[in-house]
Amino acid sequence: MTYYDLAIIGSGSGNSLVTKDWDNKRVAIIDGGIFGGTCLNVGCIPTKMLVYPAEIGHMVAEGKVLGVDATVINTRWTDIRDRIFGRIDAISEGGRKYRAEELENVTLYEENARFTSRTTLETASGAVIEAGHIVVAAGSRAVKPPIEGIDLPQVHTSDSVMRVDELPRRVLIIGGGYIAAEFAGIFTGLGSSVTMVNRSGTLLRGQDSTVTERFTDAAAGLWDLKLNCVVQSIIENTDGSVTANLASTQDNRQESIQIDLVLVATGRVPNSDTLACEVAGIDRELDGRVRVDQYQRVLSDGEPVEGLWALGDVSSEHQLKHVANHEARVVGYNLIHPQDLRASDHRFIPAAVFTHPQIASVGLTEDQALARGSRTGVATVLAVQEYTSTAYGWAMEDTTGFVKLIAEKKSGRLLGAHIMGHEASILIQPLIQAMSQGLPVAEMARGQYWIHPALTEVVENALLSLNVDPTPGDPI
């Protein structure tokens, strides 16, 4: 048995815990996957490096209405792929080498591990580790539904689809969440024909209802959208393509389509089930997540376990890198300051879907705000502002973009913001700041200059459209 002051399960956001505070202490990092975790290797970063060239393809296609007749002659998939992973693989390997070979106080175990008690772990090769503190940052993984043919080589998840050797001509995407929407936008923009199969009648069901409805309508114009539908089987053809057999969830109507590549984007599950959490008495949520308190301490029978911490996808309902990074900062501080624990702040967590059109959101949806108002008696107001209500929206000839804001009528406090359209993830940032800093609607709208005629005016106009009660001293 080898003792460490700190053992970290996972090399994603957990890797950032190894700071100068641990220079004179022994640290173990344990990860059986690719060093650097999901975001770096198979998530946020490589997908956005695909989104950007795909967005160029979308812009070219949409130029005709503006008087620009242009065509994408070709997209060099291998060049795009190799640019992405030529950079990412080097970063991953550099991080692995730094931890494994250059830091004398850090030992990297490139294998999986399981709890054998609350303070000990055993790796897949049989190494036994004891640690004063164990941080569970094991992340999550893509899942495949039990469909006949789901393990054929033409069937991928987000873990493998970005490394295929050529751009598929025909793509079938199973799922209607953010991963499905992002890859549909990517493949369509790069020139593939995309079919999306979704069990329910709308896409992005976790979004605000206006976003869900409008995005589903917009998506129907970009790819072949098969709603209320499931894939029953996938059969390999002699020419290397596959046949997907579909069925309606409403009337069981059957349909078969030929495609070249299938992307399964039906969700991710936390890796907690690989850790033998029951041996350590670790509490888990119904969906498998490790239960933690506000300080990121792991719970057992509802009580925090000394020396056990968790962060990121393995314990958080928000499968977002910026949330994992925030929680890592909290855990990092609390490890060093046990008498002055700080809590994670999960009040205003923003998220973006880098599809086409782009989507960003923070705070309550309209339905959540109305339900809150019914419970508390606090009246809420909302406003929907179209991109086309601004000069820049006119310049774009935009047909889908909008900003939707929700606020308390009396206090003017912003409760939620939802944007669909060009650069939504950028436009929403000042609204996130306003919510985080408690800036009321009137002060945000009129307490600063807004550049004319920038697209940000759509945010300004949405704020001004909210029918909040005036208060003395409001800016004019």
C-alpha positions in Angstrom: 0.0 0.0 0.0 1.3 3.5 -1.0 0.2 6.5 1.0 -0.6 9.9 -0.7 -1.7 13.2 0.9 -4.1 13.6 -2.0 -5.5 11.2 -4.6 -7.5 12.5 -7.5 -9.7 10.2 -9.6 -9.8 11.9 -13.0 -7.5 14.1 -15.0 -10.0 16.7 -16.3 -10.9 19.5 -14.0 -9.4 17.5 -11.1 -6.0 17.9 -12.6 -6.1 21.6 -11.7 -6.1 20.8 -8.0 -2.3 20.1 -8.2 -1.1 23.5 -7.3 2.0 24.8 -5.4 0.2 24.1 -2.2 1.0 20.5 -2.8 4.6 20.8 -3.8 5.9 19.2 -0.6 3.2 16.6 -0.4 2.6 13.4 -2.3 -0.2 13.4 -4.9 -1.7 10.6 -7.0 -3.7 11.2 -10.2 -5.7 8.2 -11.4 -7.3 8.0 -14.8 -7.8 5.1 -17.2 -8.8 7.3 -20.1 -7.1 9.9 -22.2 -5.3 12.5 -20.1 -7.1 15.8 -19.8 -10.7 14.5 -19.6 -13.8 14.9 -21.7 -13.6 18.7 -22.5 -10.2 18.7 -24.0 -10.3 15.4 -25.8 -13.8 14.6 -27.0 -16.0 17.5 -25.8 -16.0 21.3 -25.7 -12.8 22.1 -27.4 -12.7 19.8 -30.5 -16.4 20.2 -31.1 -16.0 24.0 -31.2 -13.0 23.7 -33.5 -15.5 21.9 -35.8 -18.3 24.3 -35.2 -16.3 27.3 -36.5 -15.6 26.0 -40.0 -19.1 24.6 -40.2 -20.5 28.0 -39.4 -18.5 29.4 -42.3 -20.4 26.8 -44.5 -23.7 28.0 -43.1 -22.9 31.6 -43.7 -21.9 30.9 -47.3 -25.2 29.1 -47.9 -27.2 32.0 -46.4 -25.3 34.7 -48.4 -27.7 34.5 -51.4 -30.4 36.5 -49.6 -27.9 39.2 -49.0 -26.8 39.4 -52.7 -23.7 37.2 -52.3 -23.8 34.2 -54.6 -21.2 31.8 -53.2 -20.9 28.1 -52.9 -18.7 25.8 -50.8 -16.8 23.8 -53.3 -15.3 21.4 -50.9 -14.6 20.9 -47.2 -11.3 19.1 -46.5 -12.3 17.0 -43.6 -9.0 15.4 -43.0 -7.3 18.8 -42.9 -10.0 20.1 -40.4 -9.7 16.9 -38.3 -5.9 17.0 -38.3 -5.7 20.7 -37.4 -7.9 19.9 -34.4 -6.3 16.8 -33.0 -2.8 17.8 -34.0 -3.2 20.5 -31.4 -5.3 18.7 -28.9 -3.4 15.4 -28.8 -0.2 17.4 -28.2 -1.8 19.3 -25.3 -3.1 16.0 -23.8 0.3 14.3 -24.1 2.1 17.3 -22.7 -0.1 17.4 -19.7 0.4 13.6 -19.2 4.1 13.9 -19.5 4.3 16.8 -17.1 2.4 14.9 -14.4 3.9 11.5 -15.0 7.6 12.4 -15.6 8.4 16.0 -14.5 6.7 16.5 -11.1 8.6 14.4 -8.5 5.7 14.6 -6.0 3.0 13.4 -8.4 2.4 9.8 -9.5 0.2 9.2 -12.4 -1.8 5.9 -12.5 -3.0 5.4 -16.1 -5.7 2.9 -15.2 -9.1 2.8 -13.4 -9.5 2.4 -9.7 -12.2 1.4 -7.2 -12.8 2.2 -3.6 -11.9 -0.6 -1.1 -12.7 1.7 1.9 -13.3 5.4 2.5 -9.6 6.0 2.5 -8.2 3.4 0.1 -8.4 2.6 -3.6 -7.3 -0.3 -5.7 -6.3 0.2 -9.3 -7.0 -2.2 -12.2 -3.5 -3.7 -12.0 -3.8 -4.3 -8.2 -1.9 -1.3 -6.8 -3.4 -0.2 -3.4 -3.5 3.5 -2.6 -4.3 5.1 0.7 -4.9 8.9 0.8 -5.6 11.6 3.4 -7.9 13.2 0.8 -9.6 11.6 -2.2 -11.2 13.8 -4.8 -13.7 12.0 -7.1 -13.6 13.8 -10.5 -14.2 10.8 -12.7 -16.5 12.6 -15.2 -19.1 11.0 -17.3 -19.4 8.9 -20.5 -21.6 8.6 -23.6 -24.2 5.8 -23.6 -25.6 3.7 -26.4 -29.2 2.5 -26.2 -29.9 -1.2 -26.7 -30.5 -1.2 -30.5 -29.7 -4.1 -32.8 -26.6 -3.2 -34.7 -25.5 -0.4 -32.3 -22.0 -1.8 -32.1 -21.3 -1.8 -35.9 -18.2 0.2 -36.9 -20.4 2.8 -38.7 -22.0 3.7 -35.4 -20.3 6.3 -33.3 -20.7 8.5 -30.2 -19.2 11.9 -29.7 -16.1 10.1 -28.3 -15.1 8.7 -31.8 -17.1 10.6 -34.5 -14.7 13.5 -34.8 -11.8 11.2 -35.7 -13.4 9.4 -38.7 -11.3 9.3 -41.9 -13.7 11.1 -44.2 -16.7 13.3 -44.1 -19.8 11.1 -44.4 -22.2 11.9 -47.2 -25.2 10.8 -45.2 -25.4 11.1 -41.4 -28.1 9.7 -39.0 -28.1 11.3 -35.6 -30.1 9.6 -32.8 -31.2 12.0 -30.1 -32.5 15.6 -29.8 -30.4 17.1 -27.1 -27.5 19.5 -27.2 -24.9 17.1 -28.5 -27.2 15.9 -31.3 -28.0 19.6 -32.2 -24.3 20.6 -32.2 -23.2 17.7 -34.5 -26.2 18.2 -36.8 -25.1 21.8 -37.2 -21.5 20.7 -37.8 -22.2 18.0 -40.4 -24.8 20.1 -42.3 -22.5 23.1 -42.4 -19.6 21.0 -43.7 -21.8 19.5 -46.5 -23.3 16.2 -45.2 -26.9 15.3 -45.5 -28.3 14.9 -42.0 -31.3 13.0 -40.7 -32.2 13.4 -37.0 -34.4 10.9 -35.2 -35.9 12.0 -31.9 -38.2 10.1 -29.7 -40.2 13.1 -28.6 -42.0 15.8 -30.7 -39.5 18.7 -30.0 -35.7 19.2 -29.8 -33.8 20.6 -26.8 -36.6 19.9 -24.4 -34.7 21.2 -21.4 -34.7 24.7 -22.9 -37.3 27.4 -22.5 -40.5 26.5 -24.4 -40.0 29.4 -26.9 -36.5 28.2 -27.7 -37.6 24.6 -28.0 -40.5 25.5 -30.4 -38.5 27.9 -32.5 -35.4 25.8 -32.7 -37.4 22.7 -33.7 -38.9 24.8 -36.5 -35.6 26.1 -37.6 -34.0 22.7 -37.5 -36.7 21.3 -39.8 -35.4 23.6 -42.5 -31.8 22.5 -42.1 -32.0 18.7 -41.9 -34.4 15.8 -42.3 -36.1 15.9 -38.9 -38.0 12.7 -37.8 -39.8 13.5 -34.6 -41.8 11.0 -32.5 -39.6 8.3 -34.0 -37.1 5.7 -32.8 -34.5 3.5 -34.5 -35.3 -0.1 -34.2 -32.3 -1.7 -35.8 -29.2 -0.8 -37.9 -28.1 -3.3 -40.5 -24.8 -3.3 -42.4 -24.9 -3.3 -46.2 -22.4 -4.9 -48.5 -21.2 -1.5 -49.8 -20.2 -0.3 -46.3 -23.2 1.8 -45.7 -26.0 0.8 -43.2 -29.7 0.7 -43.3 -31.5 2.1 -40.3 -35.0 0.9 -39.7 -37.2 3.5 -38.0 -40.6 3.4 -36.4 -43.1 6.1 -35.3 -43.8 6.3 -31.6 -47.3 7.4 -32.4 -48.6 4.9 -34.9 -45.7 2.5 -35.3 -45.3 3.4 -39.0 -42.2 1.8 -40.4 -39.5 3.4 -42.6 -36.0 2.4 -43.7 -33.2 4.8 -44.7 -29.7 4.3 -46.0 -26.9 6.2 -44.4 -23.1 6.2 -44.1 -22.6 7.0 -40.5 -24.7 6.9 -37.3 -24.1 9.2 -34.4 -25.6 8.2 -31.1 -26.3 11.3 -29.0 -28.8 10.0 -26.4 -27.0 11.3 -23.3 -24.2 10.7 -20.9 -24.0 9.0 -17.5 -21.7 9.7 -14.5 -18.8 7.3 -14.1 -19.7 6.7 -10.5 -20.8 3.1 -11.2 -17.2 2.2 -12.0 -15.9 3.2 -8.6 -17.5 0.7 -6.2 -19.1 3.6 -4.3 -21.1 1.2 -2.2 -17.9 -0.1 -0.6 -17.2 3.4 0.8 -20.8 4.0 1.7 -21.1 6.9 -0.7 -24.6 8.3 -1.3 -25.7 8.5 -4.9 -28.6 10.3 -6.6 -31.2 8.3 -8.6 -29.3 9.0 -11.8 -26.1 7.7 -10.3 -24.4 10.9 -9.4 -22.3 11.0 -6.3 -24.1 13.2 -3.7 -22.2 16.2 -2.3 -23.0 19.1 0.0 -22.5 22.7 -0.9 -18.8 22.5 0.0 -18.4 19.6 -2.5 -17.9 17.1 0.4 -19.1 13.6 -0.5 -22.1 12.4 1.6 -22.7 9.1 3.3 -26.2 8.7 4.9 -26.6 12.4 4.3 -23.5 13.4 6.3 -20.2 14.6 4.9 -17.3 12.1 4.9 -14.1 13.6 6.1 -11.4 13.6 3.4 -13.8 12.7 0.5 -14.7 15.3 -2.2 -16.3 15.2 -5.6 -16.7 17.6 -8.5 -17.7 17.8 -12.1 -20.0 15.4 -14.1 -19.6 12.6 -11.6 -21.5 14.6 -9.0 -23.1 17.6 -10.8 -26.4 17.7 -12.6 -24.8 20.3 -14.8 -22.6 18.6 -17.3 -20.6 21.7 -18.1 -16.9 22.4 -18.0 -17.2 25.8 -16.5 -19.2 24.3 -13.6 -16.6 21.6 -13.1 -13.8 24.3 -13.1 -15.7 26.3 -10.5 -16.2 23.3 -8.3 -12.5 22.5 -8.7 -11.6 25.9 -7.4 -13.9 25.4 -4.4 -12.5 22.0 -3.6 -8.9 23.3 -4.1 -9.6 26.1 -1.6 -11.4 23.9 0.9 -8.6 21.3 0.9 -6.1 23.9 2.0 -8.5 25.8 4.3 -10.5 23.2 6.2 -11.5 25.7 8.9 -12.9 28.2 6.4 -14.9 26.2 3.9 -16.4 27.9 0.9 -19.6 26.8 -0.9 -20.1 26.4 -4.6 -22.3 29.0 -6.2 -24.7 27.3 -8.5 -27.3 30.1 -8.7 -26.7 31.5 -12.2 -25.2 28.7 -14.4 -25.2 29.6 -18.1 -25.0 27.2 -20.9 -24.8 27.4 -24.7 -25.6 25.1 -27.5 -23.2 25.7 -30.4 -25.6 24.6 -33.1 -27.2 26.6 -36.0 -28.7 28.9 -34.9 -26.7 29.2 -31.7 -28.5 29.0 -28.3 -27.6 30.4 -24.9 -29.5 30.4 -21.6 -29.2 31.3 -17.9 -31.6 31.2 -15.0 -35.3 30.3 -15.0 -37.4 29.3 -18.0 -40.8 30.9 -18.5 -42.6 27.8 -17.1 -40.3 27.7 -14.1 -40.8 31.4 -13.4 -44.6 31.2 -13.6 -44.5 28.2 -11.2 -42.3 30.2 -8.9 -44.7 33.1 -9.1 -47.7 30.8 -8.2 -45.8 29.6 -5.1 -44.5 32.9 -3.9 -47.1 35.4 -5.2 -44.3 37.4 -6.8 -45.4 38.7 -10.2 -43.1 38.1 -13.2 -42.9 39.8 -16.5 -41.3 38.7 -19.8 -40.3 40.1 -23.1 -39.3 38.6 -26.4 -37.2 40.8 -28.7 -36.5 39.7 -32.3 -33.1 40.2 -33.8 -34.9 42.0 -36.7 -35.9 44.8 -34.3 -32.4 46.1 -34.6 -30.4 47.6 -37.4 -27.8 44.8 -37.3 -30.6 42.3 -37.5 -31.9 44.0 -40.6 -28.4 43.9 -42.0 -28.3 40.1 -41.5 -31.8 39.6 -42.8 -32.2 37.4 -39.8 -35.3 35.2 -39.6 -34.8 33.2 -36.4 -32.9 35.2 -33.8 -34.5 36.5 -30.6 -33.9 37.4 -27.0 -36.3 36.3 -24.3 -36.0 37.8 -20.8 -37.9 37.1 -17.6 -37.9 39.4 -14.5 -39.6 40.1 -11.3 -42.1 42.9 -11.9 -41.6 44.8 -8.6 -37.9 44.5 -8.0 -36.8 44.5 -11.6 -34.5 41.6 -10.8 -33.7 39.4 -13.9 -34.7 35.8 -13.4 -33.8 34.3 -16.7 -32.4 35.0 -20.2 -32.7 32.9 -23.3 -31.2 33.8 -26.7 -31.3 32.0 -30.0 -29.4 33.3 -32.9 -26.0 34.6 -34.1 -23.4 34.6 -31.4 -26.0 34.0 -28.6 -23.2 32.7 -26.3 -21.6 36.2 -26.5 -24.7 38.3 -26.3 -25.9 36.6 -23.1 -22.7 37.4 -21.0 -23.8 40.9 -19.8 -27.1 39.3 -18.7 -25.2 36.7 -16.7 -23.2 39.4 -15.1 -26.3 41.4 -14.2 -27.9 38.4 -12.6 -24.8 37.5 -10.7 -24.2 41.1 -9.4 -27.9 41.8 -8.7 -28.2 44.6 -11.3 -31.8 45.5 -11.9 -33.3 45.7 -15.4 -33.7 49.5 -15.5 -30.1 50.1 -14.4 -28.7 47.7 -16.8 -30.7 49.1 -19.7 -30.1 52.8 -19.1 -27.1 52.9 -16.7 -24.6 52.4 -19.5 -24.1 53.1 -23.2 -25.0 50.5 -25.8 -23.0 50.6 -29.0 -25.2 51.5 -32.0 -25.8 49.7 -34.3 -24.2 46.6 -32.8 -26.2 43.4 -32.4 -26.1 43.9 -28.6 -28.9 46.4 -29.1 -31.3 43.5 -29.2 -30.4 42.9 -25.5 -30.9 46.5 -24.7 -34.3 46.6 -26.4 -35.4 43.4 -24.6 -34.5 45.0 -21.3 -36.5 48.1 -22.1 -39.5 46.0 -23.2 -39.8 44.4 -19.8 -42.7 46.0 -18.0 -41.1 46.3 -14.6 -42.2 48.8 -12.0 -40.2 52.0 -12.0 -38.3 52.9 -8.8 -36.9 56.3 -7.7 -33.5 57.0 -9.1 -33.9 54.8 -12.2 -31.6 56.0 -15.0 -33.3 58.0 -17.7 
